[in-house]
Amino acid sequence: MLAGAAQAQSIVFSGNTSPGGDLGASYSAGNVDIGNTATGTLEILNGGKLTSGRAIVGGNLGGNGSATVDGPGSSWVITDPFSSGLVIGQGQAPGTLRVRNGATVSSNKQITSSNAPNSVALVEVDGANSVLQTDDRCGFGGSDATTVRISNGGQMRCATYGSLVFGSVSLTGAGSKWVIGQDLFTALSTDVHSILNIGEGTALEVGGTLNLPNAADDTIVSSATLNIEGASPPGLVTAPELAFGSNKGGVINLNHSDASGSYQLATSMSGPGTVNVRNGGTTTLAGNNSYSGTTSIAAGTLRAGATTGFSPASDYVVASGAKMDTATFAPTVGSLRNAGTVTMAAGGTSGSLTVAGNYSSEGGSIELNTALGDSSSATEKLVVNGDTSGNTILNISNLGGSGAATTGEGILVVQVNGASNGTFALPAPGYVQAGTFRYDLVKTGNNWYLVSEARAESSPTASVVCSPAELSDADNQVATCTVSLNLAPAADLSINLAVPAANPRYTTTCTSPMLIAANTSTGTCTITAVANNTADDGDVTAELAVAPPTVADAYTVAGPAAQVLIKDKDKTDNGGGENPENPGGENPGGENPGENGGGTAPHKVPTMGAVGLMSMASILSLLGLRRVRKDHKPV
């Protein structure tokens, strides 16, 4: 065939098939059997078009069927007057169906697979405009495992309902979709497991309820897992409702890494299932949720997108480094174990979080807003109807409060209706400041209040130290300079710096002003020596100092400037009397071996110059004169 010439349309049945042979570019058949009792294949290529009745790919014991429909315009249209439609893996034979590169396979009746033990099936729909579709239902993994892969823009469409009894469906590559008109059922029988992997840029669209799994009672041993993967954008799941099976076998893993905050799961979830948040992404739950399993936030952020976005029946666990965000809502959760961060900071001063059961902390923190004023000040708060335990840092942000004296118990920020065994504390310096009023966190009865007293905040002192104080002009020579305050400010504080003068011998990240964040007391920058091999370019000093504040009394300068010496590592030095041409004192190459035997040059005998001889003569003359005088004493 000439290069670039179009390949011929073809429909070819090979091996154990009915019908059989090369049937040309277009063919209309009755029922089709591929690999019924032995190996058989069907290939529809390059725009070939086959129409048929009922079709079975992989039939009885000993059979093995494979059908491939490949290329733009290639199609297989199945019209069954009864109900069988298209079966991949019938009886006890494995079957494979591949729809690739813009081809289409369609059936007016159901598409099913793996309908008996040992009937393992593989279904692949790959490439843009590749479509596998039915006007009826899709049912995969009836009695044995089926693997379905929809990739690179391929689509599978089921007009009524879909089911994945046993096996997996994976969507990968932008534009790939599985569209189901009604409900989706998973893990329909006992001792089976179903997995749905929804990858980056793909979509699972369910018109009815997504059942995960479809277990009517807790005696059925089965499980179903929905994995949402990807980065930008993660896989999308849309369904009006998601029902976890009553056997507690349903799991959703939010494995994506999209931290933009735009990813949303708006499906309303019910039943005893588990939701896991992993891999650093941010997910907003915007459905009307009532599920009763555990919500585990191991990494990333889980955000409320509705008042019932956080299920009031779920127990929440926030790991270290992870975040639970109530946004602008006032949700209720079943219980809360906090080793990370729980934030209400986006809710103004009207938000709240209610824990219906117990609250425990494992070094966790809570962020909330208060308009710091008198005891009637607007504030967000934590309400615990059960018991509290552990130690929690309470980070208070002042929203517009100018400070005022509190009366009575103060501003209520933590309300505990059960046993109040937990401890809540403000971060360093242990109070928050508004105007001339300092607010402390005080426990009264079961509850925690902000209580103020008039006390002007002292101005901190600022100093700077660089370590190490000496570098050489070589690689990886870096000094870290730390600006320290003796008191952590209640608000961000700008520290003016006199930064090191520009010099080709070093670089610096130190800029002015340096911002010290609220409730912290240090900031850092670096001075880095520039490596060079230039001899005798001398030592230089980089100096960094704290400069006076722009706003009077914002801070006080303390201590001297910090200096970093950059030494010239290539400096030459002959001041020790060595011969620069032969610094080791050895005879290179063993010259004059007869005189020195071992090849070592003789050491020069030190001699005096003219000035030295004159000095010695003067000393000897004086000594002689003294001796003469001693010998001629008067009688």
N, C-alpha and C positions, 0 to 999 in steps of 0.2 A: 504494500500500500504506500502511495506517495505521502511524504511528510506533509502534515497539515490537512490531509484529506479526511472528510467526515467518516466516522465508523458506521457501519450498517446497523440499522435497527434490528434487534433480534429477540426471539423468545426461544429458549433452549431448555428442554427437559432432559436430564441425564440420569442414568441408573434406574433405581426402582421408583418409577413414577407412572402416573396415569393422568393425562395422556403422556406421550413420550416423543422425543426427537426434536429436530429444529423446525419450529413452526412459523418462521419468517418474522415479519415486522408487526403483524397484527393477527390476533387469533381469538376466536370465541369458543370456549370449551364448556362442557358440562361440569360435573363435580371433579375436583382436582385432589389427587393424593400424591404426596411427595415423601419418600422414605417410609413406606408403610410397613414392610417386613425386612428391608435392607436399606442401604444408603441410597438416597436419591436427592437430586438437586434441581432447582429451577433458577434460571437467570433471565431477567428482563432488562435489556441494556439499550442505551443510546436512543431512547424514545420509543422503544417497543411497547405495544399495548395489548394486554391480555384481559379478557372478560371471562368470568366463569361462574359456576354455581358454588356450592359449599366447598371449602378448601381445608385440607388437613396437612400440616407440615410436621412430619414425625408421627408415625401411627402406632402400630402394635409392637409387642416385644420383639426385639431384634432389629427394629427399624431405626432410621436416623435421617431426618429430613432437614433440608436447608433451602431457603428461598431468598434471592437477592434481587432487588429492584433498584436500578442505579442509573442516574443521569436525568437531566432536564427532559420533561415530557414522558419519561417512562412511567407506566401506570399498570396497576392491577385492580380491576373493579370486580368485586364479588357481590353477586346478587343471588341470595338464597331464598327460595319461597318458603322455607321452613324456619328453623331457629338456630342452626349450628353456626352459620357464618364462617369465620376464620378461626381455626384452632392451631396453636403452636405447641406441640407436645401433647398428643392424644394417646390414650392407652398407656403403654409403658415405654414409649420411645421418646428420646430427646428431639427437640426441634429448634431451629434458628430462623429468624426473619430479620433481614437487613433492608432498610429503606434509606437510600443515600443520594446526596448531590442533586436535590431538587425533584426526586421521584415521589410518587404518590401511591399508597395502597388504601383502598376504601372498601367498607363492607356495609351492606344495608342492615345486617344483623350483628350479633355480638362478636367481639374479638376476645378469645380466652386462651389460656396457656396452662401447661402443667396440670392436666386434669386427672392424673393418676400417679401413683408412686413410680419413681424412676423416670418420670417424664420431664426432666430438667429442661427449661426453656431459656433462650436468649433472644431479646428483642432490641434492635438498635434502629434509631431514627436519627440520622446525622446529616447536617448541612442545611443551609438556608433553603427554604421552600420545600424541604422534605417533610411529608405529612403521612401519618398513619391515623386513620379516622374511621369512626363507625356511627351509624345512625341509632345505635342501640347502646349497650353497656360494654365496658372493658373489665375483664376479670382475669387477674394474673395470679399464678401460684396456687391453683386450686388444691393440689395434693402434694406438690413438690416445689422446690425453689425455682423462682423465675427471676432473671436479672433483666431489667429494662434500663436502657441508656438512651437518653435524649440529649443530643449535643449539637453545639455550633449552629444554633438557630433552627434545629428541627422541632417539629410539633406533633403531639399526640392529642387527638380530640375524641372525647366520649360524650355522645349527645345526652344520654341519661345518667346512670351512675357508674362509678368506678370502684374496683376493689383490688386490694393487694393482700392476699391471704398469707402468702409465704414468699419472702424474697425481698428485693430492693428495687426502687426506682430512683435513678440518679439523673439530675438535670445539670449540665455543664455547658458553658459557652454562651455568650450574650445572645438573647433572643429565643432561647430554648423554652418551650412551654409544655405543660400538661394541663389541658382544659377539660373540666368535668361539669356537665350541665346540672347534675343533682348532687347526691351525697357521695362521699368517698369513705369506704369501709376498709379497715386494716386489721390484720391478725384475726380472721373470722373464726378460727377453730383453736383447739387447745394444742399446746406444745409447738407453737409457731411464733416466728418473729418477723416483723415487717419494718423496713427502714426506708425513709424518704429523705434523700439528700438534695437540697435545693441550693444550687451553687450560684456564684456571682453572676449577676445580670440575667438570671432565669426567673421563671414564675410558675407557681402552682396555683391555679385558679379553680376554686370549687364553688359551684352554685348553691349547694346546700350545706349540710353539716359534715365536717371532717371528723370521723370517729377514730380515736387514737387510744387504744385499740377498740374493736367493736365487741367488748366483753360485757355481757349483760349481767353477770354476777361474779363474785370474787373467787369462785371455784374454778374458773377457767384460767389455766396457766398459759398465758400468752403475753406478748409485749409488742409495742410499736414505738418507734423513735422517729422524730422529725428533726433533722439537722439543717439549720440555716447557716450557709457558709458565705464567704466572699468578703470583699472590701468595698468596692465602689462601682455599682451599688451591690449590696448583698442580695441573696435570693429573696424573692417576694412571695409571701403566702397570703392569699385573699380567700376568705370564706366567712359567711355571716356568723357561723358558730363552729367551735371546736369542742367536742365532747370527749373527755378522758373516760376510758372504760372503768367500770366499777371494781376491776381486779387490781387497780393501781399500777397497771403495766405501761401507762403512757408517759412519754418523756419528750420534752422539747429542749433541744440544745441550741442556744443562740451563740453560735461559734464565730460569727462574723467579727471583723475588725474595723468597721466603719465608725469612727468616733466623731463624725460631723454633727450628730444629733438629728439627722433627717430620717433615719430609719424608724419605721413605725409598724407595729403589729396590732391591727385594729380589730382582729377577730375576738369575739366574746368567748371566753373559755370557762368550762364548767367540769365538774367531776374531780375525782381524786388523782390528779396527775402531777408531774414534777416539771418545773421550769428551771433550767440552768443557764446562767449568763456567763460566758467565757470569752477569752481572747481579746479583751480590751475595747470592744465596740460599745456604742451607746444605742440602746433600744428603748423606744417609747411604747408602753402598753396603753392602747387607747380604747380597748373594748370594755364591755360591761362584764367584768370578770368575777367569777364566784368559785373558781376551782379551789380544792381543799388540800392539795399536796404542798410540798416544800418548794419555795422559791429561793434558789441558791445563787448569790451574786459573787462569783469567784474572781472575776476581773471585769474591768470596764464599768459601765454605768447603766442602771435600770431606772427609767424615768416614768413617772405617771403622766398619762395623756388624758386622763379623765378622773373624776372623783373615785370611780370604781376601777380605774386602771390597775391599781394594786388590789388584789383580791382580799376582802376582809376575812376570808376563811383560810388563807395561806399563812404558813409559818415562814418568815423571812430570815435568811442568814447572809450577812454582809462580811466578806473576807477582808483581811488587811490589804489596803491598796485599792479596793473596790468602792463603789459609791451607789447609794440609793437616793434618788432625787424626787421629792414630792412635787416639784415644779410649782405651779400656781394653785394647786389643789390641797384639800384637807382630807387625805385618805385615812382609812382604818385598816390595820393589818391584824392577823391573828396573834402572832407573837413576833419578837424581834431579837436576834442575837447579833451584836454589832462589834466587829473587829476592824471595821473600815470607817467610812464616813457616811452619815445620814444628813442630807442637806434639805433645808426648807428655804434657802436663801433667795430663790427666785419668786417667792410668794409675797413680796412686800412685807407688811406687818400683820397680815390677816391669816396667814397659813397656820396649819397645825398638823400634827401627826398623832393619831390615836392608836395605841396598842391595846387590843382587846384582852390579851393574855399577859404574859410576863415579858419584861425587857431585861436582857442581860448584856453586859459589855465586857469585851476582852481587849481593853485598850482602845476602844473606838471613840469617835468624836461625833458631835452633832452641831450643825451650823444653823443658826436662826437669826432673824432680824428683830430689832427693837428700836422704837423711837425713844431714846433715853430721855426721860423727863420725870414727872412725879409718879405716884403709884397707879394712876389711871392710864399710863402710857400704853399705846397700841403695841402689841408684841405677838410674835409667833410663839408657840409652845408645844411641848411634848406632854401628852396625856397617857398615863399607863394605868389601865384598870386592874392589872394584876400586880405582881411583885417586881421589884428591881434588884439587881445585883451587879457587882463589878464596878470598875472605875471608868467614868466617861468625861472627856474634855468637852466643854460647852463653849463653842466659838460664837460670840455675840457680835453682830455688825450693827452699828448705830445708823439708823436711817432718819436723818434730819433732826434728831433730838439735840437740844442745846443744854440739857442738864437741869435738874431741879431736885429739891429735897423730896425724898419719898417719906410717906407716913404709913403707919400701921405695919403690915408685914412686907410691903414693897411691891415690886413688879413680879407677878407669878410667871415663871418660865418652864417649870417642870412640875406637873401635878401627878401624884402617885396615890391611887385609891386602894392599893393593896399594901403589902409589907414593903416599907421603904428602906431596903438594905443596901442599895447602890449609892455610890458617891459621885457627885458631879462637881467639877471644878473648872474655873476659867484658866486659859493658858497664861504663860508668863507675860506680864509681871504679876498675874493673879487678880487683876481688876480691869475694868474698862473705864475710860475717862470721857466725859462730855462736859465741855466748858470747864468750870471750876469744881465740878462734882465727880467724885470717884465712886464707882459702883462695884460692890463686892457681892459674891454669890453666897447666900446664907440659907441654911436649911432651917425651916420652922415647921414643926410637926412632921408630916410626911412629905412636904413640898419644898421646892427650892425657889428662892426669890432673889431679885436684884435689889439691893439696898444701897442708898447713896448717902454720902456725907460731903459737905463742902470742903474741898481740899484741892488747892491748885497743884497741878501736875508739875513735878520738879523737872527742870531742864536737864537732859542727860549730858554727860561729858563724852567727847569723841576723841579717840586716839587711833594711831595707825602703826602697825608693825609688819615688816616684810621678812620672810624666812624662805631660804637661807639668805643671809646678808651678803654673801660673796658668791659670784659665779665666774666661770671662765668662758672665753669666747669659743665655745665648742657646741656640739649638738646636745639637745635635751637639757639645757641649762635654764631652769625656770624658777623664779622666786614668786611665792604667793603672798600678796599683801592683804592684810585683814584690817578693815576699819571696824572698831568695836565701840559700842555704847555701854555705859554702865547701867542704864535703864532701858528696857524695851519700850518704845513709844506706842501709844494707843492707836495712832494713825501713822500712815506712811510718812517717813521723814527724809528730806533731801539733805545730803551732806556735801558741802562744797569741798573740792580738792584742788590743791596745787599739784598738777600732774607733772611727771618727768618731762624735761625738755626733749624735743626731738633730737635723735642721735642715730646715726647709721649702725652703731654698735649694739643697739637693743631695740626691741619693740615692746609695746605695753597695751594692755586692755583697760587700763585705768582711765576713766573719763569723769568729767565733772558736770553736774552733780552725780553722786552715787545715791541710789534710792535704797533706804533701809525699810523693809516692809513692816507693817504694823505687827506688834507683838513679837518681833524678832530683834536681835541686838547686834548682828554682824552683817557685813557685806565684804566681798572679796573681788580682787582683780589680780592681774599677773604682770610681771616684767620678765621678758625672755631675752637672753643673750643671742646675738646673731653670730653664727659660727663663721670664722674666717681663719686663714692661714698667713695673714700678713704679719711679718715680723716687726717688732718694735713699734706697733701702732699705739702702744701705751694703755694704761688702765683708765677707765671712765667710771663715773658714779651717776646712777639714776636716783633722783630724790623725789619722794612722794610725801605730801604733807596735808593735814586737815586745815582748810581755810575757814575764816569766820563765816557765820551763817548769813544768808540773805535776809531772813527775818530775825530781828533782834531777839536774843534769848531762846532761840529754837534749840540751841545746844551750845556747849562750851568746849573750846579747843583744849585738849589736854595732851601733854607729852610732846616730845620733839618730833621732827620729821623723820621718816624712815629712809634709810639709804641702802642701796644695793650696789656693791662694787663689782664691775665687770673687768676681770683681770685679763691681761694679754698673755695667753698661754705660749706665744711664740717669741717671747722676749729673750734676747741673747745677753749673757753676763760673763765677762772675762776678768772681773775684779778680783778673783781669787788667785791670780798669778799664774793660771794655767796657760799653756801655749795653745792659742786657738787653732793653730794648724795641726797640732798633735796633742789634743786635750787629754788623752789617756796616758801620756808619758811613755808609750811603747814605741818600739821601732817597727813601723809597718813593714811587713814583708820580710822581716828578719835581716835587714841590711847589716853590713860589717860583722858577719858571723865570726870572723877570726878574732875580732877585738872583744866581742860581747858574749861569745860562746852560745848562749841560749837565744840570741836574737833580740835581746832587750837593750834599748839604747841606754848609754851611760847617763846618769843624772849629772846635770851641770853643777859645778861647784859655785856656790854663791860668791860674788865679788863685790867690792865696794866701788862706787863711783868716785869722782874727784871730790865731791862735797863730803862724802863719807870719810875719805882720807884726811881732808883738812880738819874735820871735826875731831878725828882721833888724834891728830898731831897736837891740836890745841889742848886736849885733855891731858896728853902725856906731858906737855910743857908745864902745865899748871902743877901736875904731880911732882915734876922735877924741882920746880921752884920751891914748893912746900918742903921738900926733903932738904934742900940747901939751907933754907931758913931754920929748919929744925936742927941741922948740924952746926949752925953758927949762933947758938944762943949766947947772949952776953954773960960774962963771968960775974 
